[in-house]
Amino acid sequence: MLPRMISRRARLVSFVVVAGAALVAAGCSRSVEGEATASEAPPEPSSTTATSSAPTTTATTTAAPKPVDPDDYAATSEGVYYFASPGGQFGCAILVHTAPLTGCQGTMPASAPRVPGSGAPDVLVPANALMLEGDGPGEWVSIGDIAFTDLGGAPNTLPHGSTLTVDPFTCTVDEKTAVTCETDTHGFTVSETGGEVW
């Protein structure tokens, strides 16, 4: 997209320069000859002003997330991958050694819903994690242990603008939306200010 935008802008600039030079040359040739006739129409106005602002709207697009090597986030156990969000507020893991599962836990937003407690399912407590199985929707949950954060030492940080993909999950860290983990059809997003499951 960027090369096309640059070439379009370059053609536009070239057109404006050539059109401007032609108008200057035409104006000079008229003043040198000194002839003006009543039937001579003024030059047609250039349409460059209508198109010159259009390319600038595409300059605000963001770059696609950059994939990372899953081996850089592998735990000592096979089929286990984990990472920390920038700032360390969330610890997340992708677990594919048994039934595929991914999740994040940490400082949940104040808007996190109340869910059945991990040790007392008849009592509602604020969710302290999000979880996504390979074949179901994302969900807010309460877990009593550190299922997604301490899996064999301090986790590597997954930088902003990066994705970690271990089939069937892709986890992305974005500066605005924080952490998103998803399959082709389901997922969750969580940040310090909010979260969403689908």
Biotite code that builds the C-alpha atoms (Angstrom):
import biotite.structure as struc

atoms = struc.array([
    struc.Atom([0.000, 0.000, 0.000], chain_id="A", res_id=1, res_name="MET", atom_name="CA", element="C"),
    struc.Atom([2.814, 2.387, 0.897], chain_id="A", res_id=2, res_name="LEU", atom_name="CA", element="C"),
    struc.Atom([4.699, 2.068, -2.439], chain_id="A", res_id=3, res_name="PRO", atom_name="CA", element="C"),
    struc.Atom([1.439, 2.675, -4.325], chain_id="A", res_id=4, res_name="ARG", atom_name="CA", element="C"),
    struc.Atom([0.730, 5.736, -2.159], chain_id="A", res_id=5, res_name="MET", atom_name="CA", element="C"),
    struc.Atom([4.268, 7.064, -2.752], chain_id="A", res_id=6, res_name="ILE", atom_name="CA", element="C"),
    struc.Atom([4.080, 6.516, -6.500], chain_id="A", res_id=7, res_name="SER", atom_name="CA", element="C"),
    struc.Atom([0.649, 8.152, -6.627], chain_id="A", res_id=8, res_name="ARG", atom_name="CA", element="C"),
    struc.Atom([1.970, 11.099, -4.635], chain_id="A", res_id=9, res_name="ARG", atom_name="CA", element="C"),
    struc.Atom([5.071, 11.286, -6.839], chain_id="A", res_id=10, res_name="ALA", atom_name="CA", element="C"),
    struc.Atom([2.919, 11.355, -9.976], chain_id="A", res_id=11, res_name="ARG", atom_name="CA", element="C"),
    struc.Atom([0.720, 14.035, -8.444], chain_id="A", res_id=12, res_name="LEU", atom_name="CA", element="C"),
    struc.Atom([3.730, 16.195, -7.546], chain_id="A", res_id=13, res_name="VAL", atom_name="CA", element="C"),
    struc.Atom([5.164, 15.701, -11.041], chain_id="A", res_id=14, res_name="SER", atom_name="CA", element="C"),
    struc.Atom([1.833, 16.668, -12.577], chain_id="A", res_id=15, res_name="PHE", atom_name="CA", element="C"),
    struc.Atom([1.620, 19.809, -10.424], chain_id="A", res_id=16, res_name="VAL", atom_name="CA", element="C"),
    struc.Atom([5.209, 20.820, -11.312], chain_id="A", res_id=17, res_name="VAL", atom_name="CA", element="C"),
    struc.Atom([4.703, 20.202, -15.034], chain_id="A", res_id=18, res_name="VAL", atom_name="CA", element="C"),
    struc.Atom([1.330, 21.953, -15.029], chain_id="A", res_id=19, res_name="ALA", atom_name="CA", element="C"),
    struc.Atom([2.781, 24.898, -13.124], chain_id="A", res_id=20, res_name="GLY", atom_name="CA", element="C"),
    struc.Atom([5.733, 25.155, -15.510], chain_id="A", res_id=21, res_name="ALA", atom_name="CA", element="C"),
    struc.Atom([3.373, 25.045, -18.497], chain_id="A", res_id=22, res_name="ALA", atom_name="CA", element="C"),
    struc.Atom([1.249, 27.842, -17.036], chain_id="A", res_id=23, res_name="LEU", atom_name="CA", element="C"),
    struc.Atom([4.329, 29.970, -16.344], chain_id="A", res_id=24, res_name="VAL", atom_name="CA", element="C"),
    struc.Atom([5.659, 29.332, -19.850], chain_id="A", res_id=25, res_name="ALA", atom_name="CA", element="C"),
    struc.Atom([2.279, 30.136, -21.352], chain_id="A", res_id=26, res_name="ALA", atom_name="CA", element="C"),
    struc.Atom([2.070, 33.340, -19.347], chain_id="A", res_id=27, res_name="GLY", atom_name="CA", element="C"),
    struc.Atom([5.576, 34.353, -20.385], chain_id="A", res_id=28, res_name="CYS", atom_name="CA", element="C"),
    struc.Atom([4.945, 33.661, -24.055], chain_id="A", res_id=29, res_name="SER", atom_name="CA", element="C"),
    struc.Atom([1.828, 35.832, -24.012], chain_id="A", res_id=30, res_name="ARG", atom_name="CA", element="C"),
    struc.Atom([3.614, 38.734, -22.378], chain_id="A", res_id=31, res_name="SER", atom_name="CA", element="C"),
    struc.Atom([6.529, 38.526, -24.817], chain_id="A", res_id=32, res_name="VAL", atom_name="CA", element="C"),
    struc.Atom([4.299, 38.501, -27.890], chain_id="A", res_id=33, res_name="GLU", atom_name="CA", element="C"),
    struc.Atom([2.036, 41.152, -26.421], chain_id="A", res_id=34, res_name="GLY", atom_name="CA", element="C"),
    struc.Atom([-0.966, 39.806, -28.304], chain_id="A", res_id=35, res_name="GLU", atom_name="CA", element="C"),
    struc.Atom([-4.263, 39.221, -26.593], chain_id="A", res_id=36, res_name="ALA", atom_name="CA", element="C"),
    struc.Atom([-7.455, 38.464, -28.378], chain_id="A", res_id=37, res_name="THR", atom_name="CA", element="C"),
    struc.Atom([-10.975, 38.578, -27.018], chain_id="A", res_id=38, res_name="ALA", atom_name="CA", element="C"),
    struc.Atom([-11.667, 35.027, -28.118], chain_id="A", res_id=39, res_name="SER", atom_name="CA", element="C"),
    struc.Atom([-8.748, 33.568, -26.135], chain_id="A", res_id=40, res_name="GLU", atom_name="CA", element="C"),
    struc.Atom([-10.143, 31.790, -23.084], chain_id="A", res_id=41, res_name="ALA", atom_name="CA", element="C"),
    struc.Atom([-8.234, 31.712, -19.798], chain_id="A", res_id=42, res_name="PRO", atom_name="CA", element="C"),
    struc.Atom([-6.483, 28.443, -19.019], chain_id="A", res_id=43, res_name="PRO", atom_name="CA", element="C"),
    struc.Atom([-8.671, 25.727, -17.493], chain_id="A", res_id=44, res_name="GLU", atom_name="CA", element="C"),
    struc.Atom([-8.207, 25.517, -13.715], chain_id="A", res_id=45, res_name="PRO", atom_name="CA", element="C"),
    struc.Atom([-6.192, 22.519, -12.621], chain_id="A", res_id=46, res_name="SER", atom_name="CA", element="C"),
    struc.Atom([-8.005, 19.778, -10.714], chain_id="A", res_id=47, res_name="SER", atom_name="CA", element="C"),
    struc.Atom([-4.939, 19.020, -8.588], chain_id="A", res_id=48, res_name="THR", atom_name="CA", element="C"),
    struc.Atom([-6.343, 20.769, -5.533], chain_id="A", res_id=49, res_name="THR", atom_name="CA", element="C"),
    struc.Atom([-9.207, 18.267, -5.363], chain_id="A", res_id=50, res_name="ALA", atom_name="CA", element="C"),
    struc.Atom([-6.911, 15.239, -5.479], chain_id="A", res_id=51, res_name="THR", atom_name="CA", element="C"),
    struc.Atom([-3.881, 16.505, -3.572], chain_id="A", res_id=52, res_name="SER", atom_name="CA", element="C"),
    struc.Atom([-5.398, 15.918, -0.142], chain_id="A", res_id=53, res_name="SER", atom_name="CA", element="C"),
    struc.Atom([-6.687, 12.381, -0.797], chain_id="A", res_id=54, res_name="ALA", atom_name="CA", element="C"),
    struc.Atom([-3.415, 10.413, -0.337], chain_id="A", res_id=55, res_name="PRO", atom_name="CA", element="C"),
    struc.Atom([-2.796, 11.862, 3.129], chain_id="A", res_id=56, res_name="THR", atom_name="CA", element="C"),
    struc.Atom([-5.697, 9.884, 4.609], chain_id="A", res_id=57, res_name="THR", atom_name="CA", element="C"),
    struc.Atom([-3.903, 6.582, 4.018], chain_id="A", res_id=58, res_name="THR", atom_name="CA", element="C"),
    struc.Atom([-0.762, 7.737, 5.858], chain_id="A", res_id=59, res_name="ALA", atom_name="CA", element="C"),
    struc.Atom([-2.391, 6.955, 9.233], chain_id="A", res_id=60, res_name="THR", atom_name="CA", element="C"),
    struc.Atom([-2.657, 3.196, 8.683], chain_id="A", res_id=61, res_name="THR", atom_name="CA", element="C"),
    struc.Atom([-0.815, 1.032, 11.195], chain_id="A", res_id=62, res_name="THR", atom_name="CA", element="C"),
    struc.Atom([1.638, -1.683, 10.355], chain_id="A", res_id=63, res_name="ALA", atom_name="CA", element="C"),
    struc.Atom([0.563, -5.292, 10.571], chain_id="A", res_id=64, res_name="ALA", atom_name="CA", element="C"),
    struc.Atom([1.651, -7.084, 13.750], chain_id="A", res_id=65, res_name="PRO", atom_name="CA", element="C"),
    struc.Atom([5.038, -8.787, 13.494], chain_id="A", res_id=66, res_name="LYS", atom_name="CA", element="C"),
    struc.Atom([5.150, -12.537, 14.196], chain_id="A", res_id=67, res_name="PRO", atom_name="CA", element="C"),
    struc.Atom([7.666, -13.785, 16.768], chain_id="A", res_id=68, res_name="VAL", atom_name="CA", element="C"),
    struc.Atom([9.372, -17.170, 16.981], chain_id="A", res_id=69, res_name="ASP", atom_name="CA", element="C"),
    struc.Atom([7.341, -19.402, 19.343], chain_id="A", res_id=70, res_name="PRO", atom_name="CA", element="C"),
    struc.Atom([10.563, -21.075, 20.519], chain_id="A", res_id=71, res_name="ASP", atom_name="CA", element="C"),
    struc.Atom([11.537, -17.781, 22.184], chain_id="A", res_id=72, res_name="ASP", atom_name="CA", element="C"),
    struc.Atom([8.446, -18.134, 24.426], chain_id="A", res_id=73, res_name="TYR", atom_name="CA", element="C"),
    struc.Atom([8.561, -21.907, 25.056], chain_id="A", res_id=74, res_name="ALA", atom_name="CA", element="C"),
    struc.Atom([8.532, -23.252, 28.601], chain_id="A", res_id=75, res_name="ALA", atom_name="CA", element="C"),
    struc.Atom([10.545, -26.254, 29.704], chain_id="A", res_id=76, res_name="THR", atom_name="CA", element="C"),
    struc.Atom([7.486, -28.476, 29.195], chain_id="A", res_id=77, res_name="SER", atom_name="CA", element="C"),
    struc.Atom([6.668, -29.326, 25.590], chain_id="A", res_id=78, res_name="GLU", atom_name="CA", element="C"),
    struc.Atom([3.565, -27.637, 24.196], chain_id="A", res_id=79, res_name="GLY", atom_name="CA", element="C"),
    struc.Atom([3.647, -24.788, 26.719], chain_id="A", res_id=80, res_name="VAL", atom_name="CA", element="C"),
    struc.Atom([4.340, -21.171, 25.683], chain_id="A", res_id=81, res_name="TYR", atom_name="CA", element="C"),
    struc.Atom([4.027, -18.113, 27.876], chain_id="A", res_id=82, res_name="TYR", atom_name="CA", element="C"),
    struc.Atom([4.714, -14.372, 27.885], chain_id="A", res_id=83, res_name="PHE", atom_name="CA", element="C"),
    struc.Atom([4.250, -11.148, 29.817], chain_id="A", res_id=84, res_name="ALA", atom_name="CA", element="C"),
    struc.Atom([2.603, -8.041, 28.423], chain_id="A", res_id=85, res_name="SER", atom_name="CA", element="C"),
    struc.Atom([4.735, -4.864, 28.237], chain_id="A", res_id=86, res_name="PRO", atom_name="CA", element="C"),
    struc.Atom([4.531, -3.298, 31.677], chain_id="A", res_id=87, res_name="GLY", atom_name="CA", element="C"),
    struc.Atom([3.964, -6.736, 33.228], chain_id="A", res_id=88, res_name="GLY", atom_name="CA", element="C"),
    struc.Atom([0.299, -6.280, 34.138], chain_id="A", res_id=89, res_name="GLN", atom_name="CA", element="C"),
    struc.Atom([-0.703, -9.550, 32.412], chain_id="A", res_id=90, res_name="PHE", atom_name="CA", element="C"),
    struc.Atom([0.843, -12.986, 32.269], chain_id="A", res_id=91, res_name="GLY", atom_name="CA", element="C"),
    struc.Atom([-0.454, -15.152, 29.432], chain_id="A", res_id=92, res_name="CYS", atom_name="CA", element="C"),
    struc.Atom([0.092, -18.678, 28.198], chain_id="A", res_id=93, res_name="ALA", atom_name="CA", element="C"),
    struc.Atom([-0.752, -20.913, 25.276], chain_id="A", res_id=94, res_name="ILE", atom_name="CA", element="C"),
    struc.Atom([-1.047, -24.546, 26.334], chain_id="A", res_id=95, res_name="LEU", atom_name="CA", element="C"),
    struc.Atom([-1.271, -27.185, 23.598], chain_id="A", res_id=96, res_name="VAL", atom_name="CA", element="C"),
    struc.Atom([0.265, -30.188, 25.392], chain_id="A", res_id=97, res_name="HIS", atom_name="CA", element="C"),
    struc.Atom([-3.255, -31.464, 26.175], chain_id="A", res_id=98, res_name="THR", atom_name="CA", element="C"),
    struc.Atom([-6.591, -29.919, 25.115], chain_id="A", res_id=99, res_name="ALA", atom_name="CA", element="C"),
    struc.Atom([-5.671, -26.538, 23.524], chain_id="A", res_id=100, res_name="PRO", atom_name="CA", element="C"),
    struc.Atom([-6.140, -23.642, 25.941], chain_id="A", res_id=101, res_name="LEU", atom_name="CA", element="C"),
    struc.Atom([-4.907, -20.068, 26.230], chain_id="A", res_id=102, res_name="THR", atom_name="CA", element="C"),
    struc.Atom([-5.432, -17.503, 28.945], chain_id="A", res_id=103, res_name="GLY", atom_name="CA", element="C"),
    struc.Atom([-4.236, -14.360, 30.692], chain_id="A", res_id=104, res_name="CYS", atom_name="CA", element="C"),
    struc.Atom([-4.294, -13.336, 34.326], chain_id="A", res_id=105, res_name="GLN", atom_name="CA", element="C"),
    struc.Atom([-3.097, -10.318, 36.229], chain_id="A", res_id=106, res_name="GLY", atom_name="CA", element="C"),
    struc.Atom([-4.469, -6.913, 37.140], chain_id="A", res_id=107, res_name="THR", atom_name="CA", element="C"),
    struc.Atom([-7.944, -7.115, 35.638], chain_id="A", res_id=108, res_name="MET", atom_name="CA", element="C"),
    struc.Atom([-9.904, -3.963, 34.798], chain_id="A", res_id=109, res_name="PRO", atom_name="CA", element="C"),
    struc.Atom([-12.445, -2.644, 37.297], chain_id="A", res_id=110, res_name="ALA", atom_name="CA", element="C"),
    struc.Atom([-15.160, -3.520, 34.781], chain_id="A", res_id=111, res_name="SER", atom_name="CA", element="C"),
    struc.Atom([-14.342, -7.264, 34.928], chain_id="A", res_id=112, res_name="ALA", atom_name="CA", element="C"),
    struc.Atom([-17.544, -9.193, 35.647], chain_id="A", res_id=113, res_name="PRO", atom_name="CA", element="C"),
    struc.Atom([-18.237, -11.217, 38.755], chain_id="A", res_id=114, res_name="ARG", atom_name="CA", element="C"),
    struc.Atom([-17.988, -14.958, 38.150], chain_id="A", res_id=115, res_name="VAL", atom_name="CA", element="C"),
    struc.Atom([-18.261, -18.127, 40.265], chain_id="A", res_id=116, res_name="PRO", atom_name="CA", element="C"),
    struc.Atom([-15.263, -18.394, 42.609], chain_id="A", res_id=117, res_name="GLY", atom_name="CA", element="C"),
    struc.Atom([-12.700, -21.089, 41.953], chain_id="A", res_id=118, res_name="SER", atom_name="CA", element="C"),
    struc.Atom([-13.043, -22.584, 45.458], chain_id="A", res_id=119, res_name="GLY", atom_name="CA", element="C"),
    struc.Atom([-16.657, -21.616, 46.053], chain_id="A", res_id=120, res_name="ALA", atom_name="CA", element="C"),
    struc.Atom([-18.714, -21.780, 42.845], chain_id="A", res_id=121, res_name="PRO", atom_name="CA", element="C"),
    struc.Atom([-21.839, -20.552, 44.657], chain_id="A", res_id=122, res_name="ASP", atom_name="CA", element="C"),
    struc.Atom([-20.118, -17.238, 45.495], chain_id="A", res_id=123, res_name="VAL", atom_name="CA", element="C"),
    struc.Atom([-19.566, -14.585, 42.822], chain_id="A", res_id=124, res_name="LEU", atom_name="CA", element="C"),
    struc.Atom([-16.147, -12.917, 42.837], chain_id="A", res_id=125, res_name="VAL", atom_name="CA", element="C"),
    struc.Atom([-14.431, -10.512, 40.414], chain_id="A", res_id=126, res_name="PRO", atom_name="CA", element="C"),
    struc.Atom([-12.835, -12.397, 37.512], chain_id="A", res_id=127, res_name="ALA", atom_name="CA", element="C"),
    struc.Atom([-9.061, -12.608, 37.788], chain_id="A", res_id=128, res_name="ASN", atom_name="CA", element="C"),
    struc.Atom([-8.371, -14.256, 34.421], chain_id="A", res_id=129, res_name="ALA", atom_name="CA", element="C"),
    struc.Atom([-9.605, -14.754, 30.883], chain_id="A", res_id=130, res_name="LEU", atom_name="CA", element="C"),
    struc.Atom([-9.547, -18.120, 29.182], chain_id="A", res_id=131, res_name="MET", atom_name="CA", element="C"),
    struc.Atom([-10.111, -19.488, 25.688], chain_id="A", res_id=132, res_name="LEU", atom_name="CA", element="C"),
    struc.Atom([-10.360, -23.136, 24.739], chain_id="A", res_id=133, res_name="GLU", atom_name="CA", element="C"),
    struc.Atom([-9.625, -24.289, 21.208], chain_id="A", res_id=134, res_name="GLY", atom_name="CA", element="C"),
    struc.Atom([-13.267, -24.920, 20.350], chain_id="A", res_id=135, res_name="ASP", atom_name="CA", element="C"),
    struc.Atom([-15.271, -22.458, 22.461], chain_id="A", res_id=136, res_name="GLY", atom_name="CA", element="C"),
    struc.Atom([-15.781, -18.776, 23.170], chain_id="A", res_id=137, res_name="PRO", atom_name="CA", element="C"),
    struc.Atom([-13.566, -16.708, 25.445], chain_id="A", res_id=138, res_name="GLY", atom_name="CA", element="C"),
    struc.Atom([-14.692, -16.375, 29.061], chain_id="A", res_id=139, res_name="GLU", atom_name="CA", element="C"),
    struc.Atom([-13.983, -14.454, 32.245], chain_id="A", res_id=140, res_name="TRP", atom_name="CA", element="C"),
    struc.Atom([-13.014, -16.862, 35.039], chain_id="A", res_id=141, res_name="VAL", atom_name="CA", element="C"),
    struc.Atom([-11.727, -17.022, 38.590], chain_id="A", res_id=142, res_name="SER", atom_name="CA", element="C"),
    struc.Atom([-8.724, -19.267, 39.114], chain_id="A", res_id=143, res_name="ILE", atom_name="CA", element="C"),
    struc.Atom([-7.008, -19.981, 42.404], chain_id="A", res_id=144, res_name="GLY", atom_name="CA", element="C"),
    struc.Atom([-3.509, -20.611, 41.121], chain_id="A", res_id=145, res_name="ASP", atom_name="CA", element="C"),
    struc.Atom([-1.018, -19.122, 38.719], chain_id="A", res_id=146, res_name="ILE", atom_name="CA", element="C"),
    struc.Atom([-2.075, -21.155, 35.707], chain_id="A", res_id=147, res_name="ALA", atom_name="CA", element="C"),
    struc.Atom([-0.853, -18.718, 33.048], chain_id="A", res_id=148, res_name="PHE", atom_name="CA", element="C"),
    struc.Atom([2.063, -16.845, 34.603], chain_id="A", res_id=149, res_name="THR", atom_name="CA", element="C"),
    struc.Atom([4.787, -18.992, 36.192], chain_id="A", res_id=150, res_name="ASP", atom_name="CA", element="C"),
    struc.Atom([5.632, -21.849, 33.870], chain_id="A", res_id=151, res_name="LEU", atom_name="CA", element="C"),
    struc.Atom([9.346, -22.304, 34.406], chain_id="A", res_id=152, res_name="GLY", atom_name="CA", element="C"),
    struc.Atom([10.948, -18.965, 35.166], chain_id="A", res_id=153, res_name="GLY", atom_name="CA", element="C"),
    struc.Atom([10.319, -15.325, 34.340], chain_id="A", res_id=154, res_name="ALA", atom_name="CA", element="C"),
    struc.Atom([8.393, -14.970, 31.080], chain_id="A", res_id=155, res_name="PRO", atom_name="CA", element="C"),
    struc.Atom([9.722, -13.085, 28.080], chain_id="A", res_id=156, res_name="ASN", atom_name="CA", element="C"),
    struc.Atom([7.848, -9.904, 27.216], chain_id="A", res_id=157, res_name="THR", atom_name="CA", element="C"),
    struc.Atom([5.820, -9.958, 24.012], chain_id="A", res_id=158, res_name="LEU", atom_name="CA", element="C"),
    struc.Atom([6.444, -6.445, 22.633], chain_id="A", res_id=159, res_name="PRO", atom_name="CA", element="C"),
    struc.Atom([3.778, -4.089, 21.310], chain_id="A", res_id=160, res_name="HIS", atom_name="CA", element="C"),
    struc.Atom([2.973, -4.830, 17.679], chain_id="A", res_id=161, res_name="GLY", atom_name="CA", element="C"),
    struc.Atom([3.914, -8.516, 17.966], chain_id="A", res_id=162, res_name="SER", atom_name="CA", element="C"),
    struc.Atom([2.017, -11.780, 17.614], chain_id="A", res_id=163, res_name="THR", atom_name="CA", element="C"),
    struc.Atom([2.709, -15.208, 19.050], chain_id="A", res_id=164, res_name="LEU", atom_name="CA", element="C"),
    struc.Atom([0.995, -17.977, 17.101], chain_id="A", res_id=165, res_name="THR", atom_name="CA", element="C"),
    struc.Atom([0.787, -21.569, 18.278], chain_id="A", res_id=166, res_name="VAL", atom_name="CA", element="C"),
    struc.Atom([-1.989, -23.389, 16.460], chain_id="A", res_id=167, res_name="ASP", atom_name="CA", element="C"),
    struc.Atom([-4.903, -22.848, 16.976], chain_id="A", res_id=168, res_name="PRO", atom_name="CA", element="C"),
    struc.Atom([-4.222, -19.597, 18.895], chain_id="A", res_id=169, res_name="PHE", atom_name="CA", element="C"),
    struc.Atom([-2.760, -16.215, 18.024], chain_id="A", res_id=170, res_name="THR", atom_name="CA", element="C"),
    struc.Atom([-1.988, -13.749, 20.805], chain_id="A", res_id=171, res_name="CYS", atom_name="CA", element="C"),
    struc.Atom([-1.270, -10.136, 19.854], chain_id="A", res_id=172, res_name="THR", atom_name="CA", element="C"),
    struc.Atom([-0.058, -7.256, 21.991], chain_id="A", res_id=173, res_name="VAL", atom_name="CA", element="C"),
    struc.Atom([-1.234, -3.853, 20.813], chain_id="A", res_id=174, res_name="ASP", atom_name="CA", element="C"),
    struc.Atom([-0.429, -0.536, 22.458], chain_id="A", res_id=175, res_name="GLU", atom_name="CA", element="C"),
    struc.Atom([-4.106, 0.506, 22.529], chain_id="A", res_id=176, res_name="LYS", atom_name="CA", element="C"),
    struc.Atom([-5.974, -2.757, 23.115], chain_id="A", res_id=177, res_name="THR", atom_name="CA", element="C"),
    struc.Atom([-3.319, -4.549, 25.209], chain_id="A", res_id=178, res_name="ALA", atom_name="CA", element="C"),
    struc.Atom([-3.577, -8.353, 24.828], chain_id="A", res_id=179, res_name="VAL", atom_name="CA", element="C"),
    struc.Atom([-5.815, -10.208, 22.392], chain_id="A", res_id=180, res_name="THR", atom_name="CA", element="C"),
    struc.Atom([-5.822, -14.017, 22.099], chain_id="A", res_id=181, res_name="CYS", atom_name="CA", element="C"),
    struc.Atom([-8.033, -15.657, 19.519], chain_id="A", res_id=182, res_name="GLU", atom_name="CA", element="C"),
    struc.Atom([-8.792, -18.566, 17.233], chain_id="A", res_id=183, res_name="THR", atom_name="CA", element="C"),
    struc.Atom([-10.449, -18.166, 13.844], chain_id="A", res_id=184, res_name="ASP", atom_name="CA", element="C"),
    struc.Atom([-13.840, -17.663, 15.493], chain_id="A", res_id=185, res_name="THR", atom_name="CA", element="C"),
    struc.Atom([-13.471, -16.887, 19.229], chain_id="A", res_id=186, res_name="HIS", atom_name="CA", element="C"),
    struc.Atom([-11.253, -14.913, 21.555], chain_id="A", res_id=187, res_name="GLY", atom_name="CA", element="C"),
    struc.Atom([-10.736, -12.280, 24.219], chain_id="A", res_id=188, res_name="PHE", atom_name="CA", element="C"),
    struc.Atom([-9.140, -8.868, 24.593], chain_id="A", res_id=189, res_name="THR", atom_name="CA", element="C"),
    struc.Atom([-8.014, -7.383, 27.895], chain_id="A", res_id=190, res_name="VAL", atom_name="CA", element="C"),
    struc.Atom([-6.367, -4.140, 28.994], chain_id="A", res_id=191, res_name="SER", atom_name="CA", element="C"),
    struc.Atom([-6.118, -2.191, 32.240], chain_id="A", res_id=192, res_name="GLU", atom_name="CA", element="C"),
    struc.Atom([-9.303, -0.323, 31.292], chain_id="A", res_id=193, res_name="THR", atom_name="CA", element="C"),
    struc.Atom([-11.539, -3.027, 29.848], chain_id="A", res_id=194, res_name="GLY", atom_name="CA", element="C"),
    struc.Atom([-12.005, -6.392, 28.257], chain_id="A", res_id=195, res_name="GLY", atom_name="CA", element="C"),
    struc.Atom([-14.181, -8.294, 25.839], chain_id="A", res_id=196, res_name="GLU", atom_name="CA", element="C"),
    struc.Atom([-14.902, -11.940, 25.043], chain_id="A", res_id=197, res_name="VAL", atom_name="CA", element="C"),
    struc.Atom([-16.445, -13.458, 21.926], chain_id="A", res_id=198, res_name="TRP", atom_name="CA", element="C"),
])
